[in-house]
Amino acid sequence: MATDPVCGMFVEEKPDSIQHIVDGRKYYFCSTQCLNEFTEPERELRKLKKHVAISIALTIPIVILTLPHMFPSQLEGLIPLLPMETSNYVMLVLATPIQFWIGWRFYKGMWDGIKARASNMDTLIALGTTAAYVYSAAVTIAPGYFPFASVYFETAAIIITLILLGRLLSMEHLQLMSLQSLARASLWTSQGEAKLSALQSTRADFLQSELLKWVKIPCYPR
């Protein structure tokens, strides 16, 4: 079993597994998303920052709309209490791009897992958030067919947002560590060059063959 260098998931070393070769070494990945983050980290980091910002911007109003219905007595007068039907439709509109645009990476990862006949973390996230979203959408559109009117748009949105935020922090941390490693390597190289320069001789001996004697020739450091 190989380990995905991006997410740490175990991956079977099969011919049809997602893989990439660098300097003769073969790496295995649980999804194309992990492969993209490995091969194009800067591009994926910019994309992830944009998705996290949009996801947070959409999740905050969903949570604000949910809280008055969860704690009506505690938040009375602090947050306007909209009718349940109205707030549900507003949350449906806000949660849809989070689920199927921002969270599309999880569906792609789940599909990669299905093709590899294995499950990964994307499978759990996609199934869990989809169940919460689909049930909430059904309750919003056809409330009379369900015994409970509660929706869980905020649950799916918060899960997706927090997971992407954690992934963003992890990628930035890895990028910072990579920059620090490069800085240390550059420092060691500079120190090595300085030590080699200090060992350089300040003069050279030249053998004048015809006179069979040594002639001192000054040699100045560069």
N, CA and C atoms as a LAMMPS dump frame, in Angstrom:
ITEM: TIMESTEP
0
ITEM: NUMBER OF ATOMS
666
ITEM: BOX BOUNDS ff ff ff
-5.0000000000000000e+02 5.0000000000000000e+02
-5.0000000000000000e+02 5.0000000000000000e+02
-5.0000000000000000e+02 5.0000000000000000e+02
ITEM: ATOMS id mol type element x y z
1 1 1 N 0.842 -1.198 0
2 1 2 C 0 0 0
3 1 3 C 0.879 1.25 0
4 2 1 N 0.537 2.177 -0.892
5 2 2 C 1.249 3.455 -0.948
6 2 3 C 0.456 4.501 -0.165
7 3 1 N 1.112 5.588 0.162
8 3 2 C 0.473 6.68 0.893
9 3 3 C 0.384 7.903 -0.001
10 4 1 N -0.801 8.475 -0.092
11 4 2 C -0.982 9.707 -0.859
12 4 3 C -0.137 10.807 -0.21
13 5 1 N 0.81 11.422 -0.94
14 5 2 C 1.677 12.44 -0.329
15 5 3 C 0.957 13.728 0.028
16 6 1 N -0.268 13.907 -0.448
17 6 2 C -1.01 15.142 -0.183
18 6 3 C -1.917 15.003 1.029
19 7 1 N -2.789 13.987 1.019
20 7 2 C -3.767 13.847 2.101
21 7 3 C -3.417 12.753 3.101
22 8 1 N -2.46 11.876 2.755
23 8 2 C -2.051 10.819 3.68
24 8 3 C -2.896 9.564 3.612
25 9 1 N -3.863 9.495 2.698
26 9 2 C -4.69 8.297 2.567
27 9 3 C -3.872 7.148 1.973
28 10 1 N -4.237 5.916 2.351
29 10 2 C -3.589 4.743 1.777
30 10 3 C -4.192 4.446 0.409
31 11 1 N -3.333 4.149 -0.55
32 11 2 C -3.757 3.895 -1.927
33 11 3 C -3.134 2.587 -2.39
34 12 1 N -3.942 1.737 -3.023
35 12 2 C -3.417 0.484 -3.556
36 12 3 C -2.554 0.765 -4.781
37 13 1 N -1.422 0.097 -4.832
38 13 2 C -0.494 0.287 -5.95
39 13 3 C -0.922 -0.612 -7.113
40 14 1 N -1.92 -0.128 -7.863
41 14 2 C -2.434 -0.87 -9.003
42 14 3 C -2.143 -0.099 -10.289
43 15 1 N -2.127 -0.785 -11.425
44 15 2 C -1.831 -0.097 -12.691
45 15 3 C -2.82 1.016 -13.019
46 16 1 N -4.098 0.848 -12.614
47 16 2 C -5.106 1.855 -12.937
48 16 3 C -5.265 2.909 -11.841
49 17 1 N -4.415 2.87 -10.811
50 17 2 C -4.473 3.893 -9.763
51 17 3 C -3.918 5.213 -10.294
52 18 1 N -4.379 6.315 -9.708
53 18 2 C -3.881 7.631 -10.103
54 18 3 C -2.443 7.769 -9.623
55 19 1 N -1.546 8.046 -10.546
56 19 2 C -0.132 8.079 -10.194
57 19 3 C 0.601 9.148 -10.984
58 20 1 N 1.779 9.492 -10.48
59 20 2 C 2.616 10.511 -11.118
60 20 3 C 4.074 10.194 -10.782
61 21 1 N 4.949 10.346 -11.77
62 21 2 C 6.365 10.016 -11.589
63 21 3 C 7.189 11.301 -11.563
64 22 1 N 8.019 11.448 -10.547
65 22 2 C 8.914 12.592 -10.409
66 22 3 C 10.313 12.061 -10.122
67 23 1 N 11.265 12.404 -10.993
68 23 2 C 12.663 11.988 -10.826
69 23 3 C 12.788 10.477 -10.628
70 24 1 N 11.992 9.744 -11.394
71 24 2 C 12.062 8.292 -11.332
72 24 3 C 11.283 7.658 -10.193
73 25 1 N 10.705 8.472 -9.32
74 25 2 C 9.937 7.928 -8.204
75 25 3 C 8.449 8.042 -8.503
76 26 1 N 7.712 6.975 -8.247
77 26 2 C 6.281 6.928 -8.546
78 26 3 C 5.466 7.252 -7.295
79 27 1 N 4.53 8.201 -7.443
80 27 2 C 3.639 8.59 -6.355
81 27 3 C 2.206 8.185 -6.712
82 28 1 N 1.453 7.726 -5.704
83 28 2 C 0.06 7.326 -5.889
84 28 3 C -0.86 8.301 -5.162
85 29 1 N -2.035 8.551 -5.765
86 29 2 C -2.977 9.53 -5.218
87 29 3 C -4.379 8.927 -5.138
88 30 1 N -5.127 9.374 -4.132
89 30 2 C -6.485 8.853 -3.951
90 30 3 C -7.49 9.545 -4.864
91 31 1 N -7.141 10.723 -5.409
92 31 2 C -8.056 11.463 -6.271
93 31 3 C -7.264 12.382 -7.186
94 32 1 N -7.928 12.838 -8.243
95 32 2 C -7.288 13.783 -9.154
96 32 3 C -7.04 15.124 -8.47
97 33 1 N -7.854 15.467 -7.461
98 33 2 C -7.647 16.707 -6.726
99 33 3 C -6.297 16.682 -6.003
100 34 1 N -5.991 15.578 -5.366
101 34 2 C -4.687 15.461 -4.697
102 34 3 C -3.554 15.499 -5.717
103 35 1 N -3.764 14.893 -6.876
104 35 2 C -2.752 14.928 -7.934
105 35 3 C -2.516 16.367 -8.393
106 36 1 N -3.592 17.118 -8.574
107 36 2 C -3.453 18.52 -9.007
108 36 3 C -2.723 19.359 -7.961
109 37 1 N -3.028 19.12 -6.69
110 37 2 C -2.354 19.875 -5.633
111 37 3 C -0.868 19.517 -5.557
112 38 1 N -0.518 18.297 -5.966
113 38 2 C 0.879 17.868 -5.946
114 38 3 C 1.648 18.44 -7.129
115 39 1 N 1.013 18.459 -8.309
116 39 2 C 1.711 18.891 -9.522
117 39 3 C 1.633 20.394 -9.751
118 40 1 N 0.528 21.025 -9.31
119 40 2 C 0.364 22.47 -9.506
120 40 3 C -0.068 23.124 -8.185
121 41 1 N 0.79 23.127 -7.188
122 41 2 C 0.376 23.614 -5.866
123 41 3 C -0.008 25.092 -5.831
124 42 1 N 0.717 25.933 -6.552
125 42 2 C 0.427 27.375 -6.511
126 42 3 C -0.922 27.673 -7.154
127 43 1 N -1.193 27.04 -8.282
128 43 2 C -2.487 27.248 -8.956
129 43 3 C -3.639 26.755 -8.085
130 44 1 N -3.497 25.586 -7.496
131 44 2 C -4.543 25.031 -6.647
132 44 3 C -4.731 25.852 -5.373
133 45 1 N -3.645 26.442 -4.866
134 45 2 C -3.755 27.268 -3.673
135 45 3 C -4.546 28.535 -3.969
136 46 1 N -4.297 29.169 -5.098
137 46 2 C -5.071 30.362 -5.486
138 46 3 C -6.542 30.013 -5.661
139 47 1 N -6.808 28.897 -6.3
140 47 2 C -8.194 28.456 -6.51
141 47 3 C -8.878 28.166 -5.179
142 48 1 N -8.166 27.531 -4.269
143 48 2 C -8.737 27.182 -2.972
144 48 3 C -9.027 28.425 -2.141
145 49 1 N -8.151 29.425 -2.185
146 49 2 C -8.394 30.679 -1.463
147 49 3 C -9.686 31.337 -1.941
148 50 1 N -9.89 31.353 -3.239
149 50 2 C -11.112 31.933 -3.797
150 50 3 C -12.348 31.161 -3.346
151 51 1 N -12.283 29.838 -3.389
152 51 2 C -13.427 29.022 -2.991
153 51 3 C -13.738 29.165 -1.497
154 52 1 N -12.695 29.236 -0.668
155 52 2 C -12.916 29.395 0.769
156 52 3 C -13.575 30.741 1.065
157 53 1 N -13.115 31.801 0.404
158 53 2 C -13.697 33.13 0.63
159 53 3 C -15.175 33.152 0.243
160 54 1 N -15.508 32.574 -0.898
161 54 2 C -16.909 32.543 -1.341
162 54 3 C -17.744 31.667 -0.411
163 55 1 N -17.192 30.53 -0.007
164 55 2 C -17.927 29.624 0.868
165 55 3 C -18.231 30.275 2.217
166 56 1 N -17.265 30.985 2.772
167 56 2 C -17.492 31.677 4.047
168 56 3 C -18.559 32.761 3.88
169 57 1 N -18.477 33.501 2.779
170 57 2 C -19.443 34.579 2.53
171 57 3 C -20.868 34.045 2.398
172 58 1 N -21.032 32.838 1.869
173 58 2 C -22.368 32.248 1.723
174 58 3 C -22.822 31.519 2.984
175 59 1 N -21.887 30.986 3.738
176 59 2 C -22.241 30.225 4.938
177 59 3 C -22.706 31.132 6.075
178 60 1 N -22.097 32.293 6.23
179 60 2 C -22.449 33.197 7.334
180 60 3 C -23.927 33.574 7.32
181 61 1 N -24.5 34.025 6.186
182 61 2 C -25.941 34.324 6.213
183 61 3 C -26.825 33.104 6.447
184 62 1 N -26.373 31.929 6.01
185 62 2 C -27.148 30.709 6.283
186 62 3 C -27.231 30.462 7.781
187 63 1 N -26.104 30.615 8.465
188 63 2 C -26.085 30.427 9.917
189 63 3 C -26.942 31.488 10.606
190 64 1 N -26.86 32.723 10.131
191 64 2 C -27.65 33.809 10.736
192 64 3 C -29.147 33.543 10.584
193 65 1 N -29.539 33.008 9.428
194 65 2 C -30.959 32.696 9.217
195 65 3 C -31.409 31.499 10.048
196 66 1 N -30.491 30.611 10.385
197 66 2 C -30.845 29.402 11.13
198 66 3 C -30.977 29.665 12.627
199 67 1 N -30.115 30.512 13.175
200 67 2 C -30.053 30.698 14.63
201 67 3 C -31.369 31.135 15.265
202 68 1 N -32.11 32.099 14.703
203 68 2 C -33.37 32.498 15.369
204 68 3 C -34.381 31.378 15.516
205 69 1 N -34.362 30.418 14.579
206 69 2 C -35.292 29.294 14.672
207 69 3 C -34.797 28.235 15.652
208 70 1 N -33.492 28.184 15.883
209 70 2 C -32.934 27.227 16.835
210 70 3 C -33.031 27.746 18.27
211 71 1 N -32.825 29.045 18.443
212 71 2 C -32.862 29.659 19.784
213 71 3 C -33.768 30.891 19.753
214 72 1 N -35.073 30.692 19.576
215 72 2 C -35.977 31.845 19.426
216 72 3 C -36.037 32.742 20.654
217 73 1 N -36.045 32.162 21.853
218 73 2 C -36.157 32.979 23.065
219 73 3 C -34.863 33.718 23.365
220 74 1 N -33.723 33.074 23.157
221 74 2 C -32.438 33.702 23.465
222 74 3 C -32.096 34.823 22.495
223 75 1 N -32.482 34.681 21.222
224 75 2 C -32.097 35.656 20.202
225 75 3 C -33.235 36.575 19.801
226 76 1 N -34.289 36.58 20.579
227 76 2 C -35.436 37.429 20.257
228 76 3 C -35.021 38.901 20.293
229 77 1 N -35.26 39.598 19.216
230 77 2 C -34.913 41.013 19.123
231 77 3 C -33.509 41.278 18.62
232 78 1 N -32.636 40.294 18.675
233 78 2 C -31.262 40.493 18.198
234 78 3 C -31.142 40.225 16.699
235 79 1 N -31.761 39.138 16.24
236 79 2 C -31.738 38.771 14.822
237 79 3 C -33.173 38.673 14.34
238 80 1 N -33.506 39.325 13.219
239 80 2 C -34.891 39.257 12.711
240 80 3 C -35.309 37.818 12.434
241 81 1 N -36.497 37.475 12.869
242 81 2 C -37.012 36.118 12.672
243 81 3 C -37.912 36.105 11.446
244 82 1 N -37.404 35.561 10.349
245 82 2 C -38.2 35.451 9.129
246 82 3 C -39.107 34.229 9.217
247 83 1 N -40.212 34.227 8.464
248 83 2 C -41.046 33.013 8.412
249 83 3 C -40.214 31.816 7.968
250 84 1 N -40.53 30.651 8.493
251 84 2 C -39.756 29.449 8.205
252 84 3 C -39.676 29.176 6.706
253 85 1 N -40.794 29.317 5.987
254 85 2 C -40.789 29.023 4.554
255 85 3 C -39.867 29.966 3.802
256 86 1 N -39.879 31.245 4.185
257 86 2 C -39.033 32.235 3.506
258 86 3 C -37.56 31.967 3.754
259 87 1 N -37.206 31.762 5.015
260 87 2 C -35.793 31.523 5.337
261 87 3 C -35.289 30.227 4.709
262 88 1 N -36.147 29.219 4.61
263 88 2 C -35.729 27.956 3.994
264 88 3 C -35.383 28.147 2.521
265 89 1 N -36.195 28.911 1.807
266 89 2 C -35.916 29.148 0.388
267 89 3 C -34.661 29.999 0.202
268 90 1 N -34.458 30.973 1.071
269 90 2 C -33.234 31.787 0.992
270 90 3 C -32.008 30.922 1.249
271 91 1 N -32.092 30.058 2.252
272 91 2 C -30.97 29.166 2.548
273 91 3 C -30.735 28.172 1.419
274 92 1 N -31.807 27.724 0.766
275 92 2 C -31.656 26.816 -0.372
276 92 3 C -30.861 27.484 -1.49
277 93 1 N -31.169 28.744 -1.749
278 93 2 C -30.453 29.486 -2.798
279 93 3 C -28.988 29.669 -2.423
280 94 1 N -28.721 29.971 -1.154
281 94 2 C -27.346 30.203 -0.719
282 94 3 C -26.538 28.899 -0.634
283 95 1 N -27.188 27.82 -0.233
284 95 2 C -26.475 26.556 -0.017
285 95 3 C -26.172 25.81 -1.313
286 96 1 N -26.952 26.052 -2.364
287 96 2 C -26.767 25.302 -3.611
288 96 3 C -25.38 25.505 -4.234
289 97 1 N -24.885 26.745 -4.396
290 97 2 C -23.519 26.88 -4.947
291 97 3 C -22.438 26.307 -4.042
292 98 1 N -22.651 26.346 -2.736
293 98 2 C -21.667 25.734 -1.832
294 98 3 C -21.613 24.231 -2.059
295 99 1 N -22.772 23.621 -2.185
296 99 2 C -22.839 22.165 -2.308
297 99 3 C -22.308 21.667 -3.642
298 100 1 N -22.721 22.324 -4.739
299 100 2 C -22.437 21.747 -6.059
300 100 3 C -21.371 22.496 -6.863
301 101 1 N -20.926 23.653 -6.4
302 101 2 C -19.823 24.341 -7.063
303 101 3 C -18.566 24.284 -6.187
304 102 1 N -18.669 24.852 -4.987
305 102 2 C -17.529 24.818 -4.079
306 102 3 C -17.198 23.375 -3.698
307 103 1 N -18.23 22.585 -3.465
308 103 2 C -18.017 21.202 -3.025
309 103 3 C -17.867 20.197 -4.148
310 104 1 N -17.76 20.674 -5.396
311 104 2 C -17.661 19.75 -6.522
312 104 3 C -16.422 18.863 -6.428
313 105 1 N -15.362 19.364 -5.808
314 105 2 C -14.128 18.58 -5.664
315 105 3 C -14.369 17.279 -4.897
316 106 1 N -15.327 17.316 -3.956
317 106 2 C -15.607 16.103 -3.178
318 106 3 C -16.333 15.057 -4.023
319 107 1 N -17.189 15.506 -4.927
320 107 2 C -17.864 14.561 -5.82
321 107 3 C -16.863 13.946 -6.804
322 108 1 N -15.928 14.755 -7.287
323 108 2 C -14.887 14.224 -8.166
324 108 3 C -14.029 13.202 -7.431
325 109 1 N -13.693 13.518 -6.17
326 109 2 C -12.907 12.58 -5.381
327 109 3 C -13.664 11.294 -5.11
328 110 1 N -14.973 11.414 -4.869
329 110 2 C -15.785 10.217 -4.648
330 110 3 C -15.824 9.354 -5.914
331 111 1 N -15.938 10 -7.065
332 111 2 C -15.982 9.252 -8.323
333 111 3 C -14.647 8.55 -8.586
334 112 1 N -13.549 9.219 -8.254
335 112 2 C -12.23 8.581 -8.38
336 112 3 C -12.147 7.356 -7.475
337 113 1 N -12.721 7.464 -6.272
338 113 2 C -12.737 6.322 -5.366
339 113 3 C -13.569 5.174 -5.898
340 114 1 N -14.713 5.501 -6.517
341 114 2 C -15.568 4.458 -7.084
342 114 3 C -14.844 3.737 -8.22
343 115 1 N -14.164 4.506 -9.071
344 115 2 C -13.425 3.879 -10.178
345 115 3 C -12.302 2.983 -9.667
346 116 1 N -11.719 3.374 -8.545
347 116 2 C -10.641 2.563 -7.964
348 116 3 C -11.172 1.478 -7.042
349 117 1 N -12.523 1.387 -6.923
350 117 2 C -13.172 0.412 -6.04
351 117 3 C -12.667 0.556 -4.602
352 118 1 N -12.608 1.812 -4.17
353 118 2 C -12.163 2.11 -2.805
354 118 3 C -12.863 3.385 -2.344
355 119 1 N -12.939 3.554 -1.043
356 119 2 C -13.537 4.769 -0.493
357 119 3 C -12.435 5.662 0.045
358 120 1 N -12.697 6.958 0.029
359 120 2 C -11.756 7.913 0.583
360 120 3 C -12.515 8.964 1.386
361 121 1 N -11.81 9.952 1.884
362 121 2 C -12.459 10.964 2.704
363 121 3 C -13.478 11.758 1.907
364 122 1 N -13.222 11.956 0.618
365 122 2 C -14.17 12.683 -0.224
366 122 3 C -15.512 11.956 -0.288
367 123 1 N -15.486 10.625 -0.258
368 123 2 C -16.724 9.846 -0.296
369 123 3 C -17.588 10.146 0.924
370 124 1 N -16.979 10.183 2.1
371 124 2 C -17.73 10.468 3.325
372 124 3 C -18.302 11.884 3.308
373 125 1 N -17.488 12.842 2.873
374 125 2 C -17.943 14.243 2.845
375 125 3 C -19.07 14.419 1.84
376 126 1 N -18.906 13.856 0.652
377 126 2 C -19.924 14.009 -0.391
378 126 3 C -21.248 13.371 0.026
379 127 1 N -21.196 12.153 0.565
380 127 2 C -22.43 11.472 0.964
381 127 3 C -23.106 12.184 2.129
382 128 1 N -22.325 12.588 3.125
383 128 2 C -22.911 13.234 4.302
384 128 3 C -23.544 14.571 3.985
385 129 1 N -22.828 15.42 3.262
386 129 2 C -23.376 16.749 2.951
387 129 3 C -24.522 16.652 1.947
388 130 1 N -24.452 15.7 1.021
389 130 2 C -25.542 15.538 0.049
390 130 3 C -26.823 15.088 0.742
391 131 1 N -26.705 14.18 1.7
392 131 2 C -27.889 13.73 2.437
393 131 3 C -28.546 14.898 3.168
394 132 1 N -27.739 15.737 3.828
395 132 2 C -28.289 16.892 4.55
396 132 3 C -28.923 17.88 3.584
397 133 1 N -28.267 18.126 2.445
398 133 2 C -28.783 19.097 1.479
399 133 3 C -30.071 18.593 0.814
400 134 1 N -30.068 17.343 0.336
401 134 2 C -31.234 16.81 -0.38
402 134 3 C -32.453 16.758 0.542
403 135 1 N -32.254 16.293 1.776
404 135 2 C -33.384 16.25 2.712
405 135 3 C -33.915 17.655 2.973
406 136 1 N -33.02 18.617 3.182
407 136 2 C -33.443 19.989 3.455
408 136 3 C -34.159 20.602 2.259
409 137 1 N -33.67 20.321 1.05
410 137 2 C -34.329 20.835 -0.15
411 137 3 C -35.72 20.239 -0.307
412 138 1 N -35.851 18.948 -0.011
413 138 2 C -37.165 18.303 -0.105
414 138 3 C -38.14 18.89 0.908
415 139 1 N -37.669 19.128 2.135
416 139 2 C -38.526 19.736 3.16
417 139 3 C -38.935 21.141 2.751
418 140 1 N -38.027 21.885 2.116
419 140 2 C -38.327 23.253 1.694
420 140 3 C -39.37 23.277 0.59
421 141 1 N -39.218 22.4 -0.398
422 141 2 C -40.11 22.407 -1.554
423 141 3 C -41.445 21.74 -1.246
424 142 1 N -41.435 20.675 -0.476
425 142 2 C -42.673 19.947 -0.158
426 142 3 C -42.751 19.702 1.34
427 143 1 N -42.988 20.741 2.145
428 143 2 C -42.967 20.58 3.606
429 143 3 C -44.086 19.691 4.147
430 144 1 N -45.185 19.584 3.435
431 144 2 C -46.31 18.816 3.937
432 144 3 C -46.082 17.323 3.968
433 145 1 N -45.063 16.833 3.291
434 145 2 C -44.813 15.397 3.227
435 145 3 C -43.852 14.895 4.307
436 146 1 N -43.381 15.806 5.155
437 146 2 C -42.411 15.425 6.18
438 146 3 C -42.934 15.802 7.558
439 147 1 N -42.733 14.94 8.537
440 147 2 C -43.256 15.235 9.877
441 147 3 C -42.497 16.362 10.574
442 148 1 N -41.265 16.602 10.189
443 148 2 C -40.463 17.649 10.819
444 148 3 C -40.09 18.696 9.779
445 149 1 N -40.187 19.956 10.173
446 149 2 C -39.914 21.056 9.245
447 149 3 C -38.48 21.551 9.321
448 150 1 N -37.679 20.925 10.132
449 150 2 C -36.296 21.382 10.294
450 150 3 C -35.481 21.089 9.036
451 151 1 N -34.581 22.037 8.706
452 151 2 C -33.669 21.851 7.574
453 151 3 C -32.231 21.874 8.09
454 152 1 N -31.332 21.355 7.266
455 152 2 C -29.935 21.217 7.694
456 152 3 C -28.972 21.802 6.655
457 153 1 N -29.404 22.894 6.033
458 153 2 C -28.528 23.55 5.066
459 153 3 C -27.24 24.032 5.733
460 154 1 N -27.388 24.559 6.957
461 154 2 C -26.2 25.094 7.635
462 154 3 C -25.206 23.987 7.966
463 155 1 N -25.696 22.767 8.226
464 155 2 C -24.796 21.654 8.539
465 155 3 C -23.899 21.323 7.349
466 156 1 N -24.512 21.171 6.176
467 156 2 C -23.739 20.854 4.977
468 156 3 C -22.779 21.988 4.632
469 157 1 N -23.265 23.231 4.736
470 157 2 C -22.425 24.382 4.38
471 157 3 C -21.239 24.518 5.326
472 158 1 N -21.485 24.349 6.621
473 158 2 C -20.398 24.482 7.598
474 158 3 C -19.36 23.379 7.42
475 159 1 N -19.814 22.148 7.172
476 159 2 C -18.874 21.043 6.974
477 159 3 C -17.956 21.326 5.789
478 160 1 N -18.533 21.704 4.661
479 160 2 C -17.733 21.98 3.459
480 160 3 C -16.777 23.145 3.703
481 161 1 N -17.279 24.21 4.332
482 161 2 C -16.448 25.392 4.559
483 161 3 C -15.283 25.084 5.492
484 162 1 N -15.551 24.392 6.589
485 162 2 C -14.489 24.097 7.553
486 162 3 C -13.439 23.146 6.971
487 163 1 N -13.874 22.16 6.188
488 163 2 C -12.914 21.23 5.592
489 163 3 C -12.018 21.964 4.594
490 164 1 N -12.616 22.836 3.773
491 164 2 C -11.81 23.588 2.817
492 164 3 C -10.89 24.576 3.532
493 165 1 N -11.369 25.177 4.615
494 165 2 C -10.525 26.092 5.386
495 165 3 C -9.333 25.349 5.987
496 166 1 N -9.578 24.165 6.525
497 166 2 C -8.487 23.358 7.055
498 166 3 C -7.503 22.961 5.973
499 167 1 N -8.027 22.623 4.791
500 167 2 C -7.139 22.273 3.675
501 167 3 C -6.299 23.475 3.246
502 168 1 N -6.9 24.659 3.264
503 168 2 C -6.17 25.871 2.905
504 168 3 C -5.038 26.139 3.889
505 169 1 N -5.322 26.037 5.168
506 169 2 C -4.287 26.255 6.18
507 169 3 C -3.167 25.231 6.039
508 170 1 N -3.537 23.991 5.725
509 170 2 C -2.53 22.945 5.556
510 170 3 C -1.632 23.239 4.356
511 171 1 N -2.223 23.663 3.236
512 171 2 C -1.433 23.96 2.047
513 171 3 C -0.52 25.157 2.273
514 172 1 N -1.022 26.182 2.971
515 172 2 C -0.186 27.345 3.254
516 172 3 C 0.957 26.983 4.189
517 173 1 N 0.684 26.097 5.148
518 173 2 C 1.738 25.654 6.059
519 173 3 C 2.819 24.883 5.306
520 174 1 N 2.393 23.993 4.399
521 174 2 C 3.356 23.231 3.611
522 174 3 C 4.166 24.144 2.7
523 175 1 N 3.49 25.156 2.142
524 175 2 C 4.205 26.093 1.281
525 175 3 C 5.224 26.89 2.081
526 176 1 N 4.843 27.299 3.31
527 176 2 C 5.772 28.035 4.17
528 176 3 C 6.972 27.164 4.53
529 177 1 N 6.722 25.888 4.858
530 177 2 C 7.814 24.973 5.172
531 177 3 C 8.738 24.788 3.973
532 178 1 N 8.149 24.735 2.771
533 178 2 C 8.958 24.583 1.565
534 178 3 C 9.845 25.802 1.351
535 179 1 N 9.28 27.008 1.569
536 179 2 C 10.071 28.228 1.422
537 179 3 C 11.189 28.284 2.455
538 180 1 N 10.89 27.85 3.688
539 180 2 C 11.922 27.833 4.722
540 180 3 C 13.031 26.847 4.377
541 181 1 N 12.665 25.702 3.81
542 181 2 C 13.668 24.717 3.408
543 181 3 C 14.562 25.278 2.311
544 182 1 N 13.949 25.993 1.366
545 182 2 C 14.736 26.607 0.294
546 182 3 C 15.671 27.673 0.848
547 183 1 N 15.167 28.45 1.818
548 183 2 C 16 29.492 2.421
549 183 3 C 17.178 28.875 3.162
550 184 1 N 16.923 27.776 3.91
551 184 2 C 18.009 27.107 4.616
552 184 3 C 19.029 26.524 3.635
553 185 1 N 18.533 25.942 2.551
554 185 2 C 19.442 25.373 1.554
555 185 3 C 20.297 26.464 0.925
556 186 1 N 19.665 27.612 0.649
557 186 2 C 20.42 28.734 0.083
558 186 3 C 21.473 29.242 1.06
559 187 1 N 21.102 29.289 2.356
560 187 2 C 22.051 29.734 3.37
561 187 3 C 23.225 28.776 3.489
562 188 1 N 22.924 27.463 3.487
563 188 2 C 23.999 26.469 3.57
564 188 3 C 24.915 26.562 2.358
565 189 1 N 24.338 26.8 1.19
566 189 2 C 25.15 26.929 -0.021
567 189 3 C 26.07 28.138 0.073
568 190 1 N 25.519 29.26 0.555
569 190 2 C 26.329 30.475 0.694
570 190 3 C 27.45 30.271 1.701
571 191 1 N 27.131 29.611 2.82
572 191 2 C 28.159 29.351 3.826
573 191 3 C 29.231 28.412 3.279
574 192 1 N 28.833 27.415 2.503
575 192 2 C 29.798 26.492 1.912
576 192 3 C 30.726 27.196 0.941
577 193 1 N 30.146 28.091 0.121
578 193 2 C 30.974 28.84 -0.815
579 193 3 C 31.958 29.738 -0.073
580 194 1 N 31.508 30.341 1.028
581 194 2 C 32.396 31.208 1.805
582 194 3 C 33.556 30.405 2.405
583 195 1 N 33.251 29.189 2.902
584 195 2 C 34.309 28.355 3.479
585 195 3 C 35.299 27.911 2.41
586 196 1 N 34.803 27.587 1.216
587 196 2 C 35.687 27.189 0.132
588 196 3 C 36.566 28.354 -0.312
589 197 1 N 35.984 29.555 -0.334
590 197 2 C 36.757 30.734 -0.71
591 197 3 C 37.859 30.998 0.302
592 198 1 N 37.57 30.733 1.595
593 198 2 C 38.571 30.956 2.637
594 198 3 C 39.747 29.993 2.499
595 199 1 N 39.477 28.808 1.915
596 199 2 C 40.543 27.83 1.73
597 199 3 C 41.368 28.075 0.474
598 200 1 N 40.946 29.019 -0.348
599 200 2 C 41.656 29.265 -1.597
600 200 3 C 43.03 29.864 -1.331
601 201 1 N 44.03 29.38 -2.023
602 201 2 C 45.4 29.879 -1.859
603 201 3 C 45.539 31.268 -2.466
604 202 1 N 46.416 32.077 -1.882
605 202 2 C 46.635 33.442 -2.37
606 202 3 C 47.782 33.521 -3.365
607 203 1 N 48.466 32.395 -3.646
608 203 2 C 49.522 32.375 -4.647
609 203 3 C 49.646 30.971 -5.228
610 204 1 N 50.277 30.888 -6.373
611 204 2 C 50.441 29.599 -7.051
612 204 3 C 51.902 29.386 -7.391
613 205 1 N 52.317 28.11 -7.395
614 205 2 C 53.692 27.761 -7.747
615 205 3 C 53.748 27.3 -9.197
616 206 1 N 54.655 27.893 -9.971
617 206 2 C 54.775 27.566 -11.382
618 206 3 C 56.175 27.012 -11.634
619 207 1 N 56.275 25.847 -12.25
620 207 2 C 57.553 25.214 -12.525
621 207 3 C 58.076 25.645 -13.884
622 208 1 N 59.171 26.353 -13.858
623 208 2 C 59.803 26.783 -15.104
624 208 3 C 60.76 25.666 -15.53
625 209 1 N 60.345 24.871 -16.496
626 209 2 C 61.038 23.633 -16.814
627 209 3 C 62.467 23.841 -17.299
628 210 1 N 62.721 24.861 -18.061
629 210 2 C 64.054 25.031 -18.627
630 210 3 C 65.086 25.355 -17.559
631 211 1 N 64.714 26.176 -16.593
632 211 2 C 65.659 26.559 -15.552
633 211 3 C 65.579 25.653 -14.338
634 212 1 N 64.558 24.732 -14.339
635 212 2 C 64.372 23.794 -13.247
636 212 3 C 64.369 24.494 -11.885
637 213 1 N 63.58 25.49 -11.807
638 213 2 C 63.464 26.178 -10.524
639 213 3 C 62.02 26.642 -10.363
640 214 1 N 61.634 26.894 -9.114
641 214 2 C 60.283 27.336 -8.789
642 214 3 C 60.219 28.852 -8.826
643 215 1 N 59.208 29.334 -9.451
644 215 2 C 58.986 30.781 -9.519
645 215 3 C 57.676 31.089 -8.819
646 216 1 N 57.696 31.995 -7.855
647 216 2 C 56.491 32.368 -7.122
648 216 3 C 55.673 33.366 -7.921
649 217 1 N 54.415 33.013 -8.218
650 217 2 C 53.529 33.903 -8.977
651 217 3 C 52.372 34.295 -8.064
652 218 1 N 52.217 35.6 -7.769
653 218 2 C 51.112 36.008 -6.893
654 218 3 C 49.759 35.684 -7.517
655 219 1 N 48.844 35.217 -6.691
656 219 2 C 47.469 34.901 -7.149
657 219 3 C 46.508 35.551 -6.18
658 220 1 N 45.711 36.448 -6.665
659 220 2 C 44.811 37.203 -5.813
660 220 3 C 43.4 36.624 -5.873
661 221 1 N 42.744 36.595 -4.757
662 221 2 C 41.364 36.057 -4.769
663 221 3 C 40.431 36.952 -5.563
664 222 1 N 39.384 36.336 -6.137
665 222 2 C 38.425 37.122 -6.907
666 222 3 C 37.519 37.931 -5.972
